[in-house]
Amino acid sequence: MKDKNSALTQLMQDAKLSRRGFITSAAAVGITTAYGLSPLSAFAAEPKKGGVLKLGMSGGNTSDTLDPTLFSDWVPLNQAYMLMNGLVEIDENNKAIPELFANWEAKPGATEWLFTLQDGVTFHNGKKLDADDIIYSINLHRGDKSKSAIKTQLAPITGLTKQGDKQILITLDSGNADLPYLLADYHLLVVPNGFTDWSHPIGTGGFTFDQYEPGVRSLFKRNPNYWKKDRAFVDAVEVIVINDPTARTNALISGQVHAINRVDFKTVDFLKRSPMLNIVRSSGGQHFTFLMDCSVAPFNNNDVRMAIKHGIDRQKILDTVLRGYGSLGNDHPIPKTDRFFNHQLEQRVYDPDKSAFYLKKAGLTDLKVELSSSDAAFAGALDAAALFQGQAQKGGIQVSIKRQPADSYWDDVWMKAPFSMGYWGGRPTADQMFSTAYQSTAKWNDTHWKDDKFDQLLVQARSLLDDSKRAEIYGELQSMVRDNGGAMIPLFGDYLDAANKKVGGIKPHPMFNFMGGRLAERVWLEA
């Protein structure tokens, strides 16, 4: 198998082979190909039990933890969903549906919400789920000592009280029509009341803890008492962290793993020709960012930020780096699939003359900036940086690229370097996306942009039940971020996963790779 892997690595390097060359070379190393996109269907409609599902995943680091208040990348998110359940789930239609909360109702004004728990749910240690467990798990993200990324979004909660063992009343300081969507956030996972041992989590999930080496490998075994009777079919799930895209692709082709996330945009057109593979393409809120720190020079000058935003050829990068698997971004994070997307905003285009105009307005004849980049930010980030470097130069912007190590990018570069690259997986609602990354007090405000009017309008829109009024405000917020914020958002990228056709039940999902992080409990293995 080593020889085949070596041949494939050379075969796919930089995706420079022609289509005919790929087919010919693939045959030489024993990879059969066929024309046409592989269908997203399993060999059989009925789930089968058994087997060990092996996942090759990008988005893991040796600093990872299974503490839901702290994780921020793909691998811990997926691992956590194997062990623990959330309060609310987002389905394939981007709708909030029950999970540990069986149902809910809002009182007039949406400042009080009554949630009812599922019956018959037990933790891995046999303890029955009750309201105290839910309250404890939510409170892990609240309070002065909390380091949770969702702390700011939960700040409007003024009351969290149980109404018996199976009901909880949540009181807010102002109305929030999207509260169930907020409670679907992947940080809000449930553990027993008082639980603190994050090296060995106990949850209510479809799999139980067995082995865990952060950033390297984990093994979780099926929970025989799982309360969801139509989930968790495989005997065990093994996660192997493979951050390098070529190595990840080789692992899938060679059969080392059954499925991989974050398929390299360069190789997806080749992979989808294999009769042994399914390519799962999901369109949603994932977007790629060039982040300018608004608190430091020169990016504290909005004219400089506007010069940079006009200095990128979005269509060229979409065609070249993403191979068309995405759509153009307009420097705000709300996708066209969102019901509050502002269709009236003119699409920003590449215009070196406008870059020069804004530089002059800022009192500059040219601009020199250093861009920190790594393919850890997103697959193809270094290629995108190189293209931007050439494009920006025509408008008087000289970009030097500082290539950063992938394994420490999110700890040492993101939110610390003055000019860097990143990505966001998107959120199910406009309010949640803005609250997570653009509200002044948000922990993950990664451009350090602050605008009091923006914060006020965000709170106002959240409390309205009239969608037409909310659309008007969210439209204005998109305009504010586009024209004043510190994020250049040139692209929305499709989520691309690949799986062996032995994996049944795999489907697209608008929230994150791997079916919103819940692939492990949703799929099965054919014999």
C-alpha positions as CSV (number, residue, x, y, z in Angstrom):
1,M,0.0,0.0,0.0
2,K,2.9,2.3,0.5
3,D,3.8,2.3,-3.2
4,K,0.2,3.1,-4.1
5,N,0.1,6.0,-1.6
6,S,3.4,7.4,-2.9
7,A,2.2,7.3,-6.5
8,L,-1.1,9.0,-5.6
9,T,0.7,11.7,-3.7
10,Q,2.8,12.5,-6.7
11,L,-0.3,12.1,-8.9
12,M,-2.3,14.8,-7.0
13,Q,0.5,17.1,-6.1
14,D,-0.8,20.6,-6.7
15,A,-3.6,19.1,-9.0
16,K,-1.5,19.9,-12.0
17,L,-2.4,16.8,-14.0
18,S,-4.8,16.9,-16.8
19,R,-8.1,15.0,-16.6
20,R,-6.9,12.4,-19.1
21,G,-3.5,12.2,-17.3
22,F,-5.2,11.6,-14.0
23,I,-7.4,8.8,-15.4
24,T,-4.4,7.1,-17.1
25,S,-2.1,7.5,-14.0
26,A,-4.8,6.4,-11.6
27,A,-5.3,3.2,-13.6
28,A,-1.5,2.6,-13.3
29,V,-1.7,2.6,-9.5
30,G,-4.9,0.5,-9.3
31,I,-7.5,3.2,-8.8
32,T,-10.5,2.7,-11.0
33,T,-12.3,5.8,-12.3
34,A,-15.7,6.6,-13.9
35,Y,-17.2,9.6,-15.4
36,G,-20.0,11.5,-13.5
37,L,-20.6,12.6,-10.0
38,S,-21.1,9.7,-7.6
39,P,-24.6,9.6,-6.2
40,L,-25.1,10.3,-2.5
41,S,-26.9,7.0,-1.9
42,A,-26.0,3.9,0.1
43,F,-26.1,0.4,-1.2
44,A,-29.1,-0.2,0.9
45,A,-31.7,2.1,2.5
46,E,-31.9,0.2,5.8
47,P,-29.2,0.9,8.4
48,K,-26.9,-2.0,9.4
49,K,-25.2,-2.4,12.8
50,G,-21.6,-3.3,13.4
51,G,-18.1,-2.4,12.3
52,V,-15.6,0.3,13.3
53,L,-16.1,3.6,11.5
54,K,-12.7,5.2,10.8
55,L,-12.6,9.0,10.1
56,G,-9.7,10.9,8.9
57,M,-10.1,14.5,10.0
58,S,-8.5,17.9,9.7
59,G,-9.0,20.4,12.5
60,G,-7.2,18.8,15.4
61,N,-4.3,19.9,17.6
62,T,-2.4,18.5,20.5
63,S,-3.9,21.3,22.6
64,D,-7.4,20.0,22.0
65,T,-9.8,19.4,24.9
66,L,-13.2,17.8,25.3
67,D,-14.3,20.6,27.6
68,P,-17.2,22.1,25.6
69,T,-16.5,25.6,26.9
70,L,-13.1,25.6,25.2
71,F,-13.1,23.7,21.9
72,S,-13.1,25.6,18.6
73,D,-12.2,23.4,15.7
74,W,-13.6,20.4,13.7
75,V,-12.1,17.4,15.5
76,P,-13.2,18.2,19.1
77,L,-16.6,19.3,17.8
78,N,-17.2,16.0,16.2
79,Q,-15.7,14.0,19.1
80,A,-17.9,15.9,21.5
81,Y,-21.1,15.1,19.6
82,M,-20.2,11.4,19.8
83,L,-20.0,11.5,23.6
84,M,-22.5,14.2,24.5
85,N,-25.9,15.5,23.2
86,G,-27.0,19.0,22.7
87,L,-30.1,20.8,23.8
88,V,-31.4,21.4,20.3
89,E,-30.4,20.1,16.9
90,I,-30.2,21.8,13.5
91,D,-31.5,19.5,10.8
92,E,-30.6,19.3,7.1
93,N,-33.1,22.1,6.4
94,N,-31.4,24.4,8.8
95,K,-34.4,24.2,11.2
96,A,-34.2,23.8,15.0
97,I,-35.5,20.4,16.1
98,P,-35.7,18.7,19.5
99,E,-32.7,16.9,21.0
100,L,-32.4,16.8,24.9
101,F,-35.1,19.4,24.9
102,A,-38.2,17.5,23.6
103,N,-40.3,20.7,23.0
104,W,-40.5,24.3,23.9
105,E,-42.8,27.3,23.8
106,A,-42.3,31.1,24.1
107,K,-44.5,33.4,26.1
108,P,-45.6,36.6,24.4
109,G,-42.6,38.9,23.9
110,A,-40.2,35.9,23.7
111,T,-38.5,36.9,27.0
112,E,-39.7,33.7,28.8
113,W,-39.3,30.2,27.3
114,L,-40.4,26.9,28.8
115,F,-38.4,23.8,27.7
116,T,-39.4,20.2,28.4
117,L,-36.8,17.5,28.6
118,Q,-36.8,14.1,26.8
119,D,-38.0,11.1,28.8
120,G,-35.9,8.0,29.2
121,V,-32.4,9.5,28.8
122,T,-29.5,8.2,30.8
123,F,-25.9,9.1,31.1
124,H,-23.1,6.6,30.4
125,N,-22.8,6.1,34.1
126,G,-26.5,5.2,34.4
127,K,-27.7,8.4,35.9
128,K,-31.0,9.6,34.6
129,L,-31.1,13.0,32.9
130,D,-32.9,15.7,34.9
131,A,-33.3,19.5,34.9
132,D,-30.3,20.0,37.2
133,D,-28.0,18.5,34.7
134,I,-29.2,20.9,32.0
135,I,-28.9,23.9,34.2
136,Y,-25.4,23.0,35.3
137,S,-24.3,22.4,31.7
138,I,-25.7,25.7,30.5
139,N,-24.1,27.5,33.5
140,L,-20.7,26.2,32.6
141,H,-20.7,28.9,29.9
142,R,-22.0,31.7,32.1
143,G,-20.6,33.7,34.9
144,D,-17.4,35.7,35.5
145,K,-15.1,32.6,35.5
146,S,-16.3,31.2,32.3
147,K,-13.9,31.1,29.3
148,S,-16.6,29.9,26.9
149,A,-16.8,31.3,23.4
150,I,-20.6,31.4,23.8
151,K,-20.5,33.4,27.1
152,T,-21.5,36.7,25.4
153,Q,-24.4,35.1,23.6
154,L,-25.8,33.7,26.8
155,A,-25.4,37.0,28.7
156,P,-29.1,38.0,28.1
157,I,-30.2,35.0,30.3
158,T,-31.4,36.5,33.6
159,G,-33.1,33.4,34.9
160,L,-32.6,29.6,34.6
161,T,-35.0,27.8,36.9
162,K,-36.4,24.3,36.9
163,Q,-40.1,23.7,36.9
164,G,-39.9,20.1,38.3
165,D,-37.4,17.5,37.1
166,K,-38.5,17.7,33.5
167,Q,-39.0,21.4,32.7
168,I,-36.8,24.5,32.7
169,L,-37.9,28.1,32.4
170,I,-35.4,30.4,30.7
171,T,-35.9,34.2,31.3
172,L,-34.2,36.8,29.1
173,D,-33.5,40.5,29.7
174,S,-35.1,41.1,26.2
175,G,-36.9,39.0,23.7
176,N,-35.1,36.6,21.5
177,A,-37.2,34.9,18.8
178,D,-34.2,32.7,17.8
179,L,-33.4,31.3,21.3
180,P,-33.9,27.6,20.2
181,Y,-31.3,28.2,17.5
182,L,-28.9,29.8,20.0
183,L,-29.3,26.7,22.2
184,A,-28.3,24.5,19.3
185,D,-24.8,25.9,19.5
186,Y,-22.2,23.1,19.5
187,H,-20.7,24.3,22.8
188,L,-23.9,23.6,24.7
189,L,-23.5,20.0,25.4
190,V,-24.8,18.2,28.5
191,V,-22.9,16.4,31.3
192,P,-24.1,15.3,34.8
193,N,-24.6,18.0,37.4
194,G,-21.2,18.8,39.0
195,F,-19.1,17.0,36.4
196,T,-15.6,18.3,35.8
197,D,-13.4,15.5,34.5
198,W,-12.9,16.6,30.8
199,S,-10.2,14.1,30.3
200,H,-12.8,11.4,30.4
201,P,-16.3,12.9,29.6
202,I,-19.5,11.3,30.6
203,G,-22.5,12.2,28.4
204,T,-25.7,10.9,27.0
205,G,-24.3,10.5,23.5
206,G,-24.3,7.5,21.1
207,F,-20.8,6.5,22.0
208,T,-18.8,6.1,25.2
209,F,-15.3,7.1,26.0
210,D,-12.5,4.5,25.4
211,Q,-9.2,6.1,24.2
212,Y,-8.2,9.7,23.6
213,E,-4.9,11.3,22.5
214,P,-5.5,15.0,21.7
215,G,-4.7,16.0,18.2
216,V,-3.7,12.4,17.3
217,R,-6.4,9.7,17.7
218,S,-9.5,8.7,19.6
219,L,-11.6,5.6,19.9
220,F,-15.2,5.7,21.2
221,K,-17.5,2.6,21.6
222,R,-21.2,2.4,20.9
223,N,-23.5,3.2,23.8
224,P,-25.8,0.1,24.1
225,N,-28.4,2.1,26.0
226,Y,-28.6,5.1,23.6
227,W,-31.9,6.8,23.9
228,K,-32.0,7.6,20.1
229,K,-33.1,4.3,18.7
230,D,-32.5,5.3,15.1
231,R,-28.9,6.5,15.6
232,A,-25.5,5.1,16.5
233,F,-25.2,2.0,14.3
234,V,-21.5,1.2,14.3
235,D,-19.7,-0.7,17.1
236,A,-17.0,2.0,17.5
237,V,-15.7,5.2,15.9
238,E,-12.0,5.8,15.5
239,V,-10.9,9.4,14.7
240,I,-7.5,9.9,13.2
241,V,-6.3,13.5,13.0
242,I,-4.7,14.1,9.5
243,N,-4.3,17.8,9.0
244,D,-2.3,17.6,5.8
245,P,-4.8,17.5,2.9
246,T,-2.7,15.2,0.7
247,A,-2.2,12.7,3.5
248,R,-5.9,12.8,4.3
249,T,-6.8,12.1,0.7
250,N,-4.3,9.2,0.5
251,A,-5.8,7.7,3.7
252,L,-9.2,7.6,2.1
253,I,-8.0,6.2,-1.2
254,S,-5.9,3.5,0.4
255,G,-8.7,2.4,2.7
256,Q,-7.1,3.5,5.9
257,V,-10.2,5.6,6.7
258,H,-13.8,5.4,5.5
259,A,-14.4,9.2,5.3
260,I,-12.5,12.5,5.4
261,N,-13.6,16.1,5.9
262,R,-12.3,19.3,4.3
263,V,-11.6,17.7,0.9
264,D,-9.0,19.7,-0.9
265,F,-10.7,21.9,-3.6
266,K,-7.8,21.1,-5.9
267,T,-8.5,17.4,-6.0
268,V,-12.3,17.1,-5.6
269,D,-13.0,16.9,-9.3
270,F,-10.6,14.0,-9.6
271,L,-11.9,12.2,-6.5
272,K,-15.5,12.3,-7.6
273,R,-14.7,10.2,-10.6
274,S,-13.9,7.2,-8.5
275,P,-16.7,4.6,-8.5
276,M,-15.7,3.7,-4.9
277,L,-16.3,7.2,-3.4
278,N,-19.1,9.6,-2.7
279,I,-18.4,13.4,-2.6
280,V,-20.7,15.2,-0.2
281,R,-21.1,18.8,-1.2
282,S,-23.0,21.0,1.2
283,S,-23.7,24.7,0.7
284,G,-24.1,26.8,3.8
285,G,-22.6,29.6,5.8
286,Q,-18.9,28.6,5.7
287,H,-16.9,31.6,4.6
288,F,-13.2,32.5,4.3
289,T,-11.7,35.6,5.8
290,F,-8.9,38.1,5.6
291,L,-8.8,39.6,9.1
292,M,-7.7,43.1,9.8
293,D,-7.2,44.1,13.4
294,C,-9.2,47.4,13.7
295,S,-7.4,48.3,17.0
296,V,-4.0,48.8,15.4
297,A,-2.5,50.8,12.6
298,P,-2.9,50.9,9.7
299,F,-6.1,48.9,10.0
300,N,-7.7,51.3,12.5
301,N,-8.2,53.5,9.5
302,N,-11.3,52.4,7.6
303,D,-10.0,53.9,4.3
304,V,-7.1,51.5,4.5
305,R,-9.6,48.6,5.1
306,M,-11.7,49.7,2.1
307,A,-8.5,49.9,-0.1
308,I,-7.8,46.3,0.8
309,K,-11.4,45.2,0.2
310,H,-11.2,46.5,-3.4
311,G,-7.9,45.0,-4.0
312,I,-8.9,41.3,-4.4
313,D,-10.3,39.6,-7.4
314,R,-13.0,37.4,-5.8
315,Q,-14.1,35.6,-9.0
316,K,-10.6,34.7,-9.9
317,I,-9.9,33.2,-6.5
318,L,-13.3,31.4,-6.5
319,D,-12.4,29.8,-9.9
320,T,-8.8,29.1,-9.1
321,V,-8.6,28.1,-5.4
322,L,-12.1,26.8,-4.8
323,R,-12.6,25.4,-8.3
324,G,-16.1,26.9,-8.3
325,Y,-17.2,25.0,-5.2
326,G,-18.6,28.1,-3.5
327,S,-19.9,31.6,-4.1
328,L,-18.7,35.2,-4.0
329,G,-18.6,36.9,-0.6
330,N,-19.4,40.6,-0.1
331,D,-17.5,41.3,3.1
332,H,-20.2,40.3,5.5
333,P,-20.8,36.8,6.9
334,I,-24.5,36.2,6.0
335,P,-25.0,33.7,3.2
336,K,-27.6,33.9,0.4
337,T,-29.4,30.9,2.0
338,D,-30.2,33.0,5.1
339,R,-33.8,34.4,5.2
340,F,-32.4,37.8,6.2
341,F,-29.8,38.0,3.5
342,N,-29.6,41.6,2.1
343,H,-30.1,41.2,-1.7
344,Q,-29.9,45.0,-2.2
345,L,-26.2,45.3,-1.4
346,E,-24.1,45.7,-4.6
347,Q,-21.5,43.0,-5.0
348,R,-18.1,44.4,-4.4
349,V,-15.7,43.8,-7.3
350,Y,-12.0,44.0,-7.9
351,D,-11.1,47.6,-8.6
352,P,-7.4,48.7,-8.2
353,D,-8.4,52.3,-9.0
354,K,-10.7,52.3,-5.9
355,S,-7.9,50.8,-3.9
356,A,-5.6,53.7,-4.9
357,F,-8.5,56.2,-4.2
358,Y,-8.9,55.0,-0.7
359,L,-5.2,54.9,0.0
360,K,-5.0,58.6,-1.1
361,K,-8.0,59.3,1.1
362,A,-6.0,57.8,4.0
363,G,-3.1,60.0,3.1
364,L,-1.0,57.3,1.6
365,T,0.5,56.8,-1.9
366,D,1.1,53.1,-1.2
367,L,0.7,50.5,1.6
368,K,2.9,47.7,2.8
369,V,1.3,45.0,4.9
370,E,2.3,41.5,6.1
371,L,-0.3,38.8,5.8
372,S,-0.1,35.8,8.1
373,S,-1.4,32.7,6.3
374,S,-1.5,28.9,6.5
375,D,-3.6,26.2,5.0
376,A,-4.8,25.6,8.5
377,A,-7.0,28.7,8.0
378,F,-8.7,26.9,5.1
379,A,-7.7,24.5,2.3
380,G,-6.1,26.7,-0.3
381,A,-5.5,29.7,1.9
382,L,-1.8,30.0,0.9
383,D,-2.8,29.9,-2.8
384,A,-5.5,32.6,-2.1
385,A,-2.9,34.7,-0.3
386,A,-0.5,34.5,-3.3
387,L,-3.2,35.5,-5.8
388,F,-4.2,38.4,-3.6
389,Q,-0.6,39.5,-3.3
390,G,-0.4,40.0,-7.1
391,Q,-3.9,41.5,-7.4
392,A,-3.4,44.1,-4.6
393,Q,-0.2,45.3,-6.0
394,K,-2.0,47.0,-9.0
395,G,-3.8,49.3,-6.5
396,G,-0.6,50.3,-4.6
397,I,-0.8,47.6,-1.9
398,Q,2.3,45.6,-1.3
399,V,1.6,42.4,0.5
400,S,4.3,40.2,2.0
401,I,3.1,36.7,3.0
402,K,4.3,35.2,6.3
403,R,3.7,31.5,6.1
404,Q,2.7,30.2,9.6
405,P,2.9,26.7,11.0
406,A,-0.4,24.9,10.8
407,D,-0.2,23.2,14.2
408,S,-0.1,26.4,16.1
409,Y,-2.0,28.7,13.8
410,W,-5.2,29.0,15.9
411,D,-3.3,29.5,19.2
412,D,-0.5,31.8,18.1
413,V,-1.8,33.7,15.0
414,W,-5.6,34.0,14.8
415,M,-6.8,37.1,16.7
416,K,-3.2,38.0,17.4
417,A,-1.6,38.9,14.1
418,P,-2.6,42.3,12.7
419,F,-3.5,40.8,9.3
420,S,-4.3,37.1,9.0
421,M,-6.6,34.6,7.3
422,G,-9.3,32.4,8.8
423,Y,-12.6,30.8,8.2
424,W,-16.0,30.6,9.9
425,G,-18.3,27.6,9.7
426,G,-21.4,29.9,9.7
427,R,-24.3,29.8,12.1
428,P,-28.0,28.9,11.6
429,T,-29.2,32.5,12.1
430,A,-27.9,36.0,11.3
431,D,-28.2,37.0,14.9
432,Q,-26.0,34.1,16.1
433,M,-23.3,34.8,13.4
434,F,-23.2,38.5,14.3
435,S,-23.3,37.9,18.0
436,T,-20.4,35.4,17.8
437,A,-17.9,37.3,15.7
438,Y,-19.0,41.0,15.4
439,Q,-20.6,42.1,18.6
440,S,-18.1,44.3,20.5
441,T,-18.0,42.1,23.5
442,A,-17.9,38.8,21.7
443,K,-14.9,36.6,22.7
444,W,-14.4,35.6,19.0
445,N,-14.6,39.2,17.6
446,D,-11.5,38.3,15.5
447,T,-11.1,41.8,13.9
448,H,-11.5,43.7,17.2
449,W,-14.1,45.9,15.5
450,K,-16.3,47.8,17.8
451,D,-19.4,49.8,16.9
452,D,-22.0,50.9,19.5
453,K,-24.7,51.4,16.9
454,F,-24.2,47.9,15.6
455,D,-24.5,46.4,19.1
456,Q,-27.7,48.3,19.7
457,L,-29.3,47.3,16.5
458,L,-28.3,43.7,17.0
459,V,-30.1,43.6,20.3
460,Q,-33.1,45.4,18.8
461,A,-33.5,42.9,16.0
462,R,-33.1,39.9,18.3
463,S,-36.2,40.9,20.3
464,L,-38.5,41.5,17.4
465,L,-41.1,38.9,16.3
466,D,-41.9,40.7,13.0
467,D,-39.7,39.2,10.3
468,S,-40.1,42.1,8.0
469,K,-38.7,44.5,10.6
470,R,-36.0,42.1,11.5
471,A,-35.0,41.8,7.8
472,E,-34.6,45.6,7.6
473,I,-32.3,45.7,10.6
474,Y,-30.2,42.7,9.6
475,G,-29.9,44.2,6.2
476,E,-28.4,47.4,7.7
477,L,-26.1,45.3,9.9
478,Q,-24.8,43.5,6.8
479,S,-24.1,46.9,5.2
480,M,-22.3,48.2,8.3
481,V,-20.0,45.2,8.5
482,R,-19.4,45.3,4.7
483,D,-18.5,49.0,4.6
484,N,-16.9,49.5,8.0
485,G,-15.9,46.2,9.5
486,G,-12.4,44.6,9.6
487,A,-13.1,41.4,7.7
488,M,-12.6,41.0,4.0
489,I,-14.8,38.1,3.1
490,P,-14.2,37.2,-0.6
491,L,-15.7,33.7,-0.7
492,F,-18.2,31.4,0.7
493,G,-16.9,27.8,0.4
494,D,-19.0,24.7,0.1
495,Y,-18.4,22.0,2.7
496,L,-16.7,19.1,0.9
497,D,-16.5,15.6,2.5
498,A,-15.6,12.3,0.8
499,A,-16.5,8.8,1.9
500,N,-16.2,5.3,0.7
501,K,-19.4,4.0,-0.7
502,K,-19.5,1.4,2.1
503,V,-20.6,4.3,4.3
504,G,-24.4,4.4,4.3
505,G,-26.7,7.2,5.3
506,I,-24.3,10.1,4.5
507,K,-26.0,13.3,3.3
508,P,-25.4,17.0,2.8
509,H,-26.0,19.3,5.7
510,P,-25.8,23.2,5.8
511,M,-24.1,23.2,9.2
512,F,-20.4,22.2,9.1
513,N,-18.6,19.2,7.6
514,F,-19.6,15.7,8.4
515,M,-23.4,16.4,8.6
516,G,-23.1,19.2,11.1
517,G,-20.6,17.3,13.2
518,R,-23.0,14.4,13.8
519,L,-21.9,12.0,11.0
520,A,-20.7,9.3,13.5
521,E,-24.2,8.7,14.9
522,R,-26.0,9.0,11.6
523,V,-24.2,6.6,9.3
524,W,-23.6,2.9,9.1
525,L,-21.2,0.5,7.3
526,E,-22.2,-1.9,4.6
527,A,-20.8,-5.4,4.8
